[in-house]
Amino acid sequence: MITKEKALEIVKQYLQDRKREYIFIVEKDKVRYEEQKRIGYGKYEDTKLNIFVVNYDIEGYLEPIPHFVIIDAEKGEVLFTLTSHGYAEEWEDEL
């Protein structure tokens, strides 16, 4: 299993690789660990995994908009990014 610190490093690199800009990202002590969560999207859909959830915010019109990167806690693989409008990878991969 990876650590919270490693999960945060993975997310920061993922955001940089995908050229996503953000105004805030949580510190390692705010990275959430959740056990046996059913995955609702992507190649592990309907599977239960232990995950880390890393929150970052992008600039919004009136207030920052939260996004949540979900990471497999065992493998360190980024599963998807949950936003208020769905999954970021859906529209990024279409471009």
DSSP file with accessible surface (Angstrom, degrees, kcal/mol):
  #  RESIDUE AA STRUCTURE BP1 BP2  ACC     N-H-->O    O-->H-N    N-H-->O    O-->H-N    TCO  KAPPA ALPHA  PHI   PSI    X-CA   Y-CA   Z-CA
    1    1 A M              0   0  132      0, 0.0    73,-0.2     0, 0.0     2,-0.1   0.000 360.0 360.0 360.0 141.9    0.0    0.0    0.0
    2    2 A I        -     0   0   28     71,-2.6     2,-0.2    70,-0.1    74,-0.1  -0.402 360.0-114.9 -83.2 166.0    1.2    3.5   -0.8
    3    3 A T     >  -     0   0   76     -2,-0.1     4,-2.5     1,-0.1     5,-0.2  -0.487  24.8-108.0 -93.5 168.8    1.3    6.3    1.8
    4    4 A K  H  > S+     0   0   77      1,-0.2     4,-2.3     2,-0.2     5,-0.2   0.885 122.0  54.5 -61.4 -38.3   -0.7    9.5    1.9
    5    5 A E  H  > S+     0   0   84      2,-0.2     4,-2.2     1,-0.2    -1,-0.2   0.923 109.1  46.6 -61.5 -44.1    2.6   11.4    1.0
    6    6 A K  H  > S+     0   0   96      2,-0.2     4,-2.7     1,-0.2    -2,-0.2   0.906 109.9  54.2 -66.3 -40.3    3.0    9.2   -2.1
    7    7 A A  H  X S+     0   0    0     -4,-2.5     4,-2.3     1,-0.2    -1,-0.2   0.924 109.0  48.6 -59.1 -42.9   -0.6    9.6   -3.1
    8    8 A L  H  X S+     0   0   14     -4,-2.3     4,-2.5     1,-0.2    -1,-0.2   0.920 110.9  50.1 -65.5 -40.9   -0.2   13.4   -3.0
    9    9 A E  H  X S+     0   0  111     -4,-2.2     4,-2.3     1,-0.2    -1,-0.2   0.915 110.0  51.0 -60.8 -44.5    3.0   13.2   -5.1
   10   10 A I  H  X S+     0   0   35     -4,-2.7     4,-2.6     1,-0.2    -2,-0.2   0.923 111.3  47.8 -60.8 -44.0    1.2   11.0   -7.6
   11   11 A V  H  X S+     0   0    0     -4,-2.3     4,-3.0     2,-0.2     5,-0.3   0.931 109.9  51.6 -65.7 -44.3   -1.7   13.5   -7.9
   12   12 A K  H  X S+     0   0   87     -4,-2.5     4,-2.1     1,-0.2    -1,-0.2   0.924 113.3  45.1 -59.6 -41.9    0.6   16.5   -8.3
   13   13 A Q  H  X S+     0   0   93     -4,-2.3     4,-3.0     2,-0.2    -1,-0.2   0.910 112.0  52.7 -67.3 -40.3    2.5   14.8  -11.1
   14   14 A Y  H  X S+     0   0   37     -4,-2.6     4,-2.1     2,-0.2    -2,-0.2   0.926 110.1  47.7 -60.2 -45.8   -0.8   13.7  -12.7
   15   15 A L  H  <>S+     0   0    0     -4,-3.0     5,-2.7     2,-0.2    -1,-0.2   0.904 113.5  48.2 -63.5 -40.4   -2.1   17.3  -12.6
   16   16 A Q  H ><5S+     0   0  133     -4,-2.1     3,-1.4    -5,-0.3    -2,-0.2   0.938 111.0  50.0 -65.8 -44.5    1.1   18.5  -14.1
   17   17 A D  H 3<5S+     0   0   99     -4,-3.0    -1,-0.2     1,-0.3    -2,-0.2   0.857 114.2  44.8 -62.4 -35.9    1.2   15.9  -16.8
   18   18 A R  T 3<5S-     0   0   77     -4,-2.1    -1,-0.3    -5,-0.2    -2,-0.2   0.365 111.1-123.8 -90.4   4.1   -2.4   16.7  -17.8
   19   19 A K  T < 5 +     0   0  180     -3,-1.4     2,-0.5     1,-0.2    -3,-0.2   0.848  52.0 162.0  56.2  40.3   -1.7   20.4  -17.7
   20   20 A R      < -     0   0   28     -5,-2.7     2,-0.3    -6,-0.2    -1,-0.2  -0.796  28.1-147.4 -90.9 128.5   -4.4   21.1  -15.1
   21   21 A E        +     0   0  173     -2,-0.5     2,-0.3    38,-0.0    38,-0.1  -0.736  20.7 176.7 -94.3 144.2   -4.1   24.4  -13.3
   22   22 A Y        -     0   0   86     -2,-0.3    36,-0.2    36,-0.1     3,-0.1  -0.968  31.4-152.6-143.5 158.8   -5.3   24.6   -9.7
   23   23 A I  S    S+     0   0   93     34,-2.7     2,-0.3    -2,-0.3    35,-0.2   0.548  83.9  21.3-105.9 -13.1   -5.3   27.3   -7.0
   24   24 A F  E     -A   57   0A  98     33,-1.3    33,-2.4     2,-0.0     2,-0.3  -0.985  54.4-178.9-154.8 142.1   -5.3   24.9   -4.0
   25   25 A I  E     -A   56   0A  19     -2,-0.3    31,-0.2    31,-0.2   -17,-0.0  -0.988  36.1-106.0-140.0 142.9   -4.4   21.3   -3.2
   26   26 A V        -     0   0   10     29,-2.2     2,-0.2    -2,-0.3     5,-0.0  -0.180  31.0-115.2 -64.1 158.4   -4.7   19.6    0.2
   27   27 A E    >   -     0   0  125      1,-0.1     3,-2.1     4,-0.0     4,-0.4  -0.485  38.0 -96.9 -84.2 166.0   -1.8   18.8    2.4
   28   28 A K  G >  S+     0   0  102      1,-0.3     3,-1.3     2,-0.2    -1,-0.1   0.820 122.7  60.2 -58.5 -31.9   -0.9   15.2    3.2
   29   29 A D  G 3  S+     0   0  115      1,-0.3    -1,-0.3   -24,-0.0    -3,-0.0   0.665 104.4  51.5 -72.7 -11.8   -2.8   15.2    6.5
   30   30 A K  G <  S+     0   0  145     -3,-2.1     2,-0.4     2,-0.1    -1,-0.3   0.396  79.3 112.9-102.3   0.3   -6.0   16.1    4.6
   31   31 A V    <   -     0   0    1     -3,-1.3     2,-0.4    -4,-0.4    23,-0.2  -0.617  66.0-136.2 -70.6 126.7   -5.7   13.2    2.1
   32   32 A R  E     -B   53   0A 124     21,-2.1    21,-2.5    -2,-0.4     2,-0.5  -0.733  12.9-156.0 -93.4 139.1   -8.6   10.8    2.9
   33   33 A Y  E     -B   52   0A  73     -2,-0.4     2,-0.4    19,-0.2    19,-0.2  -0.929  13.5-176.8-109.4 131.0   -8.2    7.1    3.0
   34   34 A E  E     -B   51   0A  42     17,-2.8    17,-2.9    -2,-0.5     3,-0.4  -0.998  15.6-139.3-132.1 132.8  -11.4    5.0    2.4
   35   35 A E  E    S-     0   0A 136     -2,-0.4    15,-0.2    15,-0.2    14,-0.1  -0.712  73.4  -7.2 -95.0 140.6  -11.6    1.2    2.6
   36   36 A Q  E    S+     0   0A 109     -2,-0.3     2,-0.4     1,-0.2    14,-0.2   0.861  78.7 172.6  48.5  52.1  -13.6   -1.0    0.3
   37   37 A K  E     -B   49   0A  93     12,-2.7    12,-2.3    -3,-0.4     2,-0.4  -0.736  35.8-118.6 -90.0 135.8  -15.3    1.7   -1.7
   38   38 A R  E     -B   48   0A 149     -2,-0.4     2,-0.4    10,-0.2    10,-0.2  -0.618  27.6-132.9 -74.2 127.0  -17.3    0.7   -4.8
   39   39 A I        -     0   0    3      8,-2.8     7,-3.6    -2,-0.4     8,-0.3  -0.698  19.2-169.8 -85.5 128.3  -15.7    2.3   -7.8
   40   40 A G        +     0   0   27     -2,-0.4     2,-0.3     5,-0.2    -1,-0.1   0.339  62.0  35.1-102.7   7.2  -18.4    4.0  -10.0
   41   41 A Y  S    S+     0   0   47      3,-0.0     3,-0.5    39,-0.0     2,-0.1  -0.996  89.6  18.7-158.5 150.5  -16.3    4.8  -13.1
   42   42 A G  S >  S-     0   0   30     -2,-0.3     3,-1.8     1,-0.2    38,-0.1  -0.339 104.5 -30.9  89.5-165.6  -13.5    3.6  -15.3
   43   43 A K  T 3  S+     0   0  158      1,-0.3    -1,-0.2    36,-0.2    36,-0.0   0.681 137.1  49.3 -69.7 -16.1  -11.8    0.3  -15.8
   44   44 A Y  T >  S+     0   0   45     -3,-0.5     3,-1.9    35,-0.1    -5,-0.4   0.132  79.5 153.7-104.7  19.8  -12.5   -0.8  -12.2
   45   45 A E  T <   +     0   0  103     -3,-1.8    -5,-0.2     1,-0.3     3,-0.1  -0.190  69.0  12.9 -53.3 137.1  -16.2    0.1  -12.3
   46   46 A D  T 3  S+     0   0  112     -7,-3.6     2,-0.3     1,-0.3    -1,-0.3   0.607 101.5 119.6  68.0  16.5  -18.3   -1.9   -9.8
   47   47 A T    <   -     0   0   60     -3,-1.9    -8,-2.8    -8,-0.3     2,-0.5  -0.834  63.8-127.5-104.3 148.1  -15.1   -3.2   -8.0
   48   48 A K  E     +B   38   0A 131     -2,-0.3     2,-0.3   -10,-0.2   -10,-0.2  -0.858  38.9 165.2 -97.5 127.2  -14.4   -2.5   -4.3
   49   49 A L  E     -B   37   0A  27    -12,-2.3   -12,-2.7    -2,-0.5     2,-0.5  -0.949  42.8-111.9-135.0 157.0  -11.0   -1.0   -3.7
   50   50 A N  E     -     0   0A  28     -2,-0.3    23,-2.7   -14,-0.2    24,-0.5  -0.782  51.6-177.7 -83.8 130.9   -9.1    0.8   -0.9
   51   51 A I  E     -BC  34  72A   9    -17,-2.9   -17,-2.8    -2,-0.5     2,-0.4  -0.889  31.5-139.3-133.1 160.3   -8.6    4.4   -2.2
   52   52 A F  E     -BC  33  71A   4     19,-2.3    19,-2.6    -2,-0.3     2,-0.5  -0.934  18.4-152.7-111.2 144.4   -7.1    7.7   -1.4
   53   53 A V  E     -BC  32  70A   7    -21,-2.5   -21,-2.1    -2,-0.4     2,-0.5  -0.982   9.7-170.3-119.3 121.5   -9.1   10.9   -2.2
   54   54 A V  E     - C   0  69A   0     15,-2.5    15,-2.9    -2,-0.5     2,-0.4  -0.964  10.1-151.0-116.1 121.9   -7.0   14.0   -2.9
   55   55 A N  E     + C   0  68A  33     -2,-0.5   -29,-2.2    13,-0.2     2,-0.3  -0.742  19.8 167.9 -94.1 135.6   -8.9   17.3   -3.2
   56   56 A Y  E     -AC  25  67A   2     11,-2.5    11,-3.0    -2,-0.4     2,-0.4  -0.969  21.3-140.2-138.4 155.3   -7.8   20.2   -5.3
   57   57 A D  E     -AC  24  66A  30    -33,-2.4   -34,-2.7    -2,-0.3   -33,-1.3  -0.930   6.7-157.3-117.0 142.4   -9.7   23.4   -6.3
   58   58 A I  E     - C   0  65A  46      7,-2.5     7,-2.8    -2,-0.4     2,-0.2  -0.740  39.9 -85.7-107.5 163.7   -9.7   25.3   -9.6
   59   59 A E        -     0   0  154     -2,-0.3     2,-0.2     5,-0.2   -38,-0.0  -0.480  49.5-172.1 -71.0 132.8  -10.6   28.9   -9.9
   60   60 A G        -     0   0   17     -2,-0.2    -1,-0.0     1,-0.1    -3,-0.0  -0.721  35.5-105.3-117.3 173.7  -14.4   29.5  -10.3
   61   61 A Y  S    S+     0   0  221     -2,-0.2    -1,-0.1     1,-0.1    -2,-0.0   0.962 114.7   7.2 -65.7 -52.4  -16.4   32.6  -11.1
   62   62 A L  S    S-     0   0  152      1,-0.3    -1,-0.1    -3,-0.0    -3,-0.0   0.764 138.9  -3.2-100.9 -33.2  -17.7   33.2   -7.5
   63   63 A E  S    S-     0   0  146     -4,-0.0    -1,-0.3     0, 0.0    -2,-0.1  -0.973  89.0 -72.4-153.6 162.8  -15.7   30.7   -5.5
   64   64 A P        -     0   0   60      0, 0.0    -5,-0.2     0, 0.0    -3,-0.0  -0.234  43.2-133.2 -60.3 149.6  -13.2   27.9   -6.0
   65   65 A I  E     -C   58   0A  53     -7,-2.8    -7,-2.5    -4,-0.0     2,-0.2  -0.930  19.0-134.5-109.3 119.1  -14.5   24.7   -7.6
   66   66 A P  E     -C   57   0A  59      0, 0.0    18,-0.4     0, 0.0     2,-0.3  -0.471  21.2-175.1 -76.8 142.4  -13.5   21.4   -5.8
   67   67 A H  E     -C   56   0A  18    -11,-3.0   -11,-2.5    -2,-0.2     2,-0.5  -0.963  11.6-149.1-128.7 151.3  -12.2   18.4   -7.8
   68   68 A F  E     -CD  55  82A  62     14,-2.6    14,-3.2    -2,-0.3     2,-0.5  -0.971   0.7-155.9-129.8 118.8  -11.4   15.0   -6.3
   69   69 A V  E     -CD  54  81A   0    -15,-2.9   -15,-2.5    -2,-0.5     2,-0.5  -0.817  13.2-151.6 -94.1 128.1   -8.7   12.7   -7.6
   70   70 A I  E     -CD  53  80A  13     10,-3.0     9,-3.1    -2,-0.5    10,-1.1  -0.881  14.8-173.0-104.7 128.4   -9.3    9.0   -6.7
   71   71 A I  E     -CD  52  78A   0    -19,-2.6   -19,-2.3    -2,-0.5     2,-0.5  -0.962  31.1-115.2-125.4 137.2   -6.2    6.8   -6.4
   72   72 A D  E  >  -C   51   0A   3      5,-2.9     4,-2.4    -2,-0.4     5,-0.3  -0.575  25.2-151.7 -66.7 119.5   -6.0    3.0   -5.8
   73   73 A A  T  4 S+     0   0    0    -23,-2.7   -71,-2.6    -2,-0.5   -22,-0.2   0.713  90.5  48.3 -71.8 -19.9   -4.3    2.8   -2.4
   74   74 A E  T  4 S+     0   0   92    -24,-0.5    -1,-0.2   -73,-0.2   -23,-0.1   0.912 126.1  21.8 -85.0 -45.7   -2.7   -0.5   -3.2
   75   75 A K  T  4 S-     0   0  132      2,-0.1    -2,-0.2   -74,-0.1     3,-0.1   0.625  93.6-125.9 -98.6 -20.7   -1.1    0.2   -6.6
   76   76 A G     <  +     0   0   12     -4,-2.4     2,-0.4     1,-0.3    -3,-0.1   0.682  57.3 150.2  79.2  17.8   -0.9    4.0   -6.6
   77   77 A E        -     0   0   55     -5,-0.3    -5,-2.9     1,-0.0     2,-0.4  -0.681  50.3-123.9 -87.8 132.6   -2.8    4.2   -9.9
   78   78 A V  E     -D   71   0A  27     -2,-0.4    -7,-0.2    -7,-0.2     3,-0.1  -0.637  27.4-175.6 -73.0 125.8   -5.0    7.3  -10.6
   79   79 A L  E     -     0   0A  25     -9,-3.1     2,-0.3    -2,-0.4   -36,-0.2   0.896  52.7 -49.3 -90.7 -48.2   -8.5    6.0  -11.2
   80   80 A F  E     -D   70   0A  16    -10,-1.1   -10,-3.0   -38,-0.1     2,-0.5  -0.971  44.2-108.0-174.4 171.9  -10.3    9.2  -12.2
   81   81 A T  E     -D   69   0A   0     -2,-0.3     7,-2.0   -12,-0.2     2,-0.5  -0.980  27.8-150.6-119.3 119.7  -11.1   12.8  -11.2
   82   82 A L  E     +DE  68  87A  68    -14,-3.2   -14,-2.6    -2,-0.5     2,-0.3  -0.773  22.7 170.5 -92.0 128.2  -14.6   13.6   -9.9
   83   83 A T  E >   - E   0  86A  12      3,-3.1     3,-1.5    -2,-0.5   -16,-0.1  -0.787  51.3 -98.4-125.9 174.7  -15.9   17.1  -10.6
   84   84 A S  T 3  S+     0   0   87    -18,-0.4     3,-0.1     1,-0.3   -17,-0.1   0.661 125.3  47.2 -68.8 -12.2  -19.2   18.8  -10.2
   85   85 A H  T 3  S-     0   0  157      1,-0.3     2,-0.4     0, 0.0    -1,-0.3   0.144 124.1 -89.4-114.3  16.1  -19.8   18.1  -13.9
   86   86 A G  E <  S-E   83   0A  25     -3,-1.5    -3,-3.1     4,-0.0     2,-0.5  -0.872  78.6 -12.2 117.2-146.5  -18.8   14.5  -14.1
   87   87 A Y  E >>  -E   82   0A  55     -2,-0.4     3,-1.1    -5,-0.2     4,-0.8  -0.854  49.0-148.2-104.5 123.0  -15.4   12.9  -14.7
   88   88 A A  H 3> S+     0   0    2     -7,-2.0     4,-2.2    -2,-0.5     3,-0.3   0.845  95.7  61.8 -58.1 -36.8  -12.6   15.1  -16.0
   89   89 A E  H 3> S+     0   0   10     -8,-0.3     4,-2.7     1,-0.2    -1,-0.3   0.830  93.6  65.4 -63.4 -29.2  -10.9   12.3  -17.9
   90   90 A E  H <> S+     0   0   89     -3,-1.1     4,-0.7     1,-0.2    -1,-0.2   0.941 111.8  31.2 -57.8 -50.8  -14.0   11.9  -20.1
   91   91 A W  H  X S+     0   0  102     -4,-0.8     4,-0.7    -3,-0.3    -1,-0.2   0.821 118.4  55.1 -82.5 -27.1  -13.7   15.3  -21.7
   92   92 A E  H >< S+     0   0   39     -4,-2.2     3,-0.9     1,-0.2    -2,-0.2   0.925 107.8  49.4 -67.1 -41.7   -9.9   15.5  -21.6
   93   93 A D  H 3< S+     0   0  105     -4,-2.7    -1,-0.2     1,-0.2    -2,-0.2   0.721 104.7  59.7 -71.6 -18.8   -9.6   12.2  -23.4
   94   94 A E  H 3<        0   0  159     -4,-0.7    -1,-0.2    -5,-0.2    -2,-0.2   0.722 360.0 360.0 -77.9 -21.6  -12.1   13.5  -26.1
   95   95 A L    <<        0   0  179     -3,-0.9    -3,-0.0    -4,-0.7    -4,-0.0  -0.252 360.0 360.0 -74.1 360.0   -9.8   16.4  -27.0
